[in-house]
Amino acid sequence: MHAPVLATEVVTALQPGLHGTYVDATIGYGGHAAALLDAGAGLVIGIDRDPEALDACRARFADRGAQVVLVHADFRELARVLADRGQSTVDGIVVDFGVSSPQLDAAARGFSFRHDGPLDMRMDPTAGRPLASLLTDVDEHTLADVIFRFGEERHARRIARAIARARAASPLVTTGALASVVRRAVGGGWQRIDPATRTFQALRIWTNNELEGLDAFVTTAVTSLAAGRRLAAIAFHSLEDRIVKHTLRSLGVAGTVRVLTKKPIEPDDAEIAQNPRARSARLRVAEKLA
């Protein structure tokens, strides 16, 4: 079972109450939603673009009946999802921008270089193009820019050049093949962090347009809250966190929200020991003003 990151802190932030309606905008495998329900939430609207995650949630919450509503959509479609339900406001929203462990650990999803599988990386396998397809026609300059911008990889140009040469010889269709190309391009010895880490992260963000419209989503989420209610946003990447931080700061200056986290809340040592993937999580919380 996927371990939800900072679940206790999310519940503390959102303060779920009896009969309240809450949104988990990236419900994944239901960890945060379950924590909210256990803490007294009356209804959780769960949104996700991964059909496999929604299937897992249907099984997990089968005994919750009408307390959980699941919607196949991108979190950036929040306004439409609520409008379709005739829901004007909600009592709290949580969004976790990270990739879940089941996604990372499933070789067939193509997210990880640790498990050789088809080079896909789509959050929603029913939409868009898999990474293997995208790599066939992206130009080397654009590819280097993607790897540098989204992966903060200093060897971006060298890696992009190596990928271009490799695909000219044979299409890159597996995670193992791509990881090998990146490792050879970076060169040198490595111990703790695999040289392919930053490149895979960058290409995943690019494949799923993960940063596009993130600021607009935060604004929409705040607009969707009832006065005095809260948004809890968890980011795993510095670029995501920066967008959330700056958007909330702007909304604070405008008098729309009160930002409750001057610094983001981070997992403690105990949580990181149990779930090492939590180490980069950053939680920011804001309360909508009247």
N, C-alpha and C positions, 0 to 999 in steps of 0.2 A: 504494500500500500504506500502510495506517495505521501511523504511527510510534509504537511503544510509549513511554510516558513513563517516564523513570528506569529503563530496562531494566537497565543495568549495575548500578545500585544495588540493584535487586530481586534480581538473581542473587547479588551479594555478600552481601546480607542472608540469603537463604534457603540459600545454600551447597548447591546440589543435588548429590546423590551418586548413584553408580551403583546402580541397582535401587530407588532411592527413589521414593515416590509423592507427587505434588504436586497441589494443586488451584489452578486459576485460576478463581476464583469469578465472574469477569466476563470471560470469555475474549475477547469481542469478535472482532477479526479475527486474533487469535492471536499478537500480537507478544511478549507476556511468556511465553506458553507456548513459543514457538519458542526464545526465549533460554534458558529453563530446560532444554529438551531438548538444545540445543547445548552446554550446560554440564554435561551428564551425567545429567539426570533420567531415571529409568527409565520412569515413567508420569506423564502429566498428565491429570487429570480436568478437563475444561473445561465450565463451566456458563455459560449465557447465556439470557436470555429473548427475544433477538432472533433469529428464525428465519433472517433473511438473513445475519447474522453467522455462525451455525452452518454454513450452506451454504458460506460462504467458507472456513471452517476445514476443512470436509470436503475441499475441493479443495486447500487449502494443505498439509494433513497426510496426503494420500492415500498418500504413500510411507512414512509412519511406522508403518503397520499398527496393531498393538494398543498402541502406545505412547501413543496419544491416544484418550481416551474422551470423547465429546461428549454433553451432556445439556441438553435444553431445559427450563430451570427458572429461577426467580428465585434470586439468590444467597442470599436469606434461607431458602431451602429446603435449605441445605447438609446439615443433619442427615439429612433424608429421603433425599437423593441418596446419601450415604455408606451409610446403612442399607440402601438398596435393593441396593447392591453388596456388602454384607456387610463393609464397610470400617470397622474400629473406630477406627483412627487413621491420620493421614497425616504426611508428613515436612516439609510446608511448605504455606503457603497465601498466595496473592497475590490482592488484590482492588483493582480500579481503578474508582472510582465515577464516572468521567467519561464523557461522551458521546464516541463515536469520530468521527473526521473523516468517514468514509463516511456516518455517520448525519446529521451536520450538513450535508454537501455534497449530499445527495440531496434535491432539492426535494420529491419525492413523500412523504418522511417528515414534512415539516412542522415541523422543529425550528428552522430558521433564517429570520430576516427578510432574509437576503442573497439567498435564492432563493425566488421566489414559488411557492407550492404549497399543497396542501390543508392546512388547519389540524388536524393530527393530533397529533404529538408523542409518541405511544406508543412505548415501548421494544419492547413486544411488540404488533405490529399485530393479533394474533389474540385479544387479551384487553382488557377494559376499554372505556372510551368515549374517542373522540377529543376533543381539546380543543374543537373546534367545537361538539360536542354538549354538553360540560360548561358552556360559556359561555352556553348558551341558558337555563339555569335556576338558575345560581348567583346569589344575591342580592348587591347592590352592596357591602354591608358586609363579607360574607365574602370577596368578591373583593379588596377593598382590603386586608383582613388578609393574604390569601395573597401579594399583591404586595409588601406591606411586610415580612412575615416572611421569605419565601423569597428575595426579591430585594433586600431592604434598600434599597428604593426610597422616597425621601422624598416623592415626588409620588404615592404610592400612591392616596390618596383621589381626587385629581384624575383619575388615569388610570382608576380603576374607574368613576367617574362618566361619563367619556367613552365607555368601552366599553358601559356600560348604555344610554346615549343612542343609540349607533351601532347596537346590536343591536335596539333598538326600531324603528328605521327599516328595517333589513335585516339578516338573519343574517350574522355574521362567519364566513366559511368558508375564507378564504385567509390565509396568513402576511402577504402584502403588505397586505391590508386592515387586519389587526390592527396591523401596524407603523405604518401611516399614522395610525391613530387615536391610538396612543400618542405618536407624534412631535408631533402637533398639540396633544395635551394637555399635554405637557411644555413645548413652545414653546422659543423662544430659539435661538441658534446653537449648533452643536456641531462638534467637529473629530475628536478621536481615538475617542471612545466614542459609538456610536449610542444615542440616548435609549431605544430599544426593548430594549436589551441586558438590563437588570435585570428588566424585565417578562417577557420571553421565558424567561429563566432561572427565574424564580419559577413561571411557569405550567407549564413542563416538569417541575419538581420536584413540583408539585401533581398534575399529570396522572398521574405514575408513582409517586406515594407514595414518593418516593426516600428520605425521612428516617425513615419509619415502620419501626420494628423494627431500626434500624441498630445500636443498642446491644446488642440481643439477638443480632444476627448476630455481632458482635465476640466476645461471650462464647461463643457456639456454636463459632466458629472456633477459639478458644483451647482449648476443651474437646476439639475434634477432633484436636488436635496431639499427637504423641508427645512425651514429656518431652525437653526440650533442643532442640526444633524451633521454628520461627518463623512468625509472621504478618507479612506486609508489606501495609500498607493505604495506598492513594493516594487522597487527596481533592482536589477542585478548588474546593470551596466552603467558606467559613469555618464554616458550620453543620455540614457533614459532618465537617470536621476537628475541630471542637470535641467532637462526639459521640465520635469515635474516641479523641481525647485523654483525655477524662474517663473513658470506659469502661476504657481500658487503665490509667489511673491507679488506678481503683478495684480492678481486678484485681491491680495491683501491691501495693496496700496489703493486700489479702487474701492475698498470698503465692502467687498463682497464676501470675504472670508477672514477668519482669524487663524493664522498658521500656528499650530500647536507644537510643532517640532522645529525649534531653531536649528538643531542638528538632527539628522536622521537617526532613527532608532535602529540599532544593529543587533544581531543575534549574540547571545552571551556564549561563553566558552562551553557550557554544558550542551547547548543546542548544536553548536558547531561540531562537538565531539560525536554527537548522535547522528548528525546530518552534515557532513563536510561541505555539501553543495550549498548550504545556507550561508557560508562565510561571506559572500559578497552582497548579501541582501541589505537593502536600505529602505526603511519604512518612513514615509512622511504622512502627516495627518493634518487636515484642515477642517474647520467648523464653519458652516455657512451662517452668515449674519442675517438678521432680520431685514 
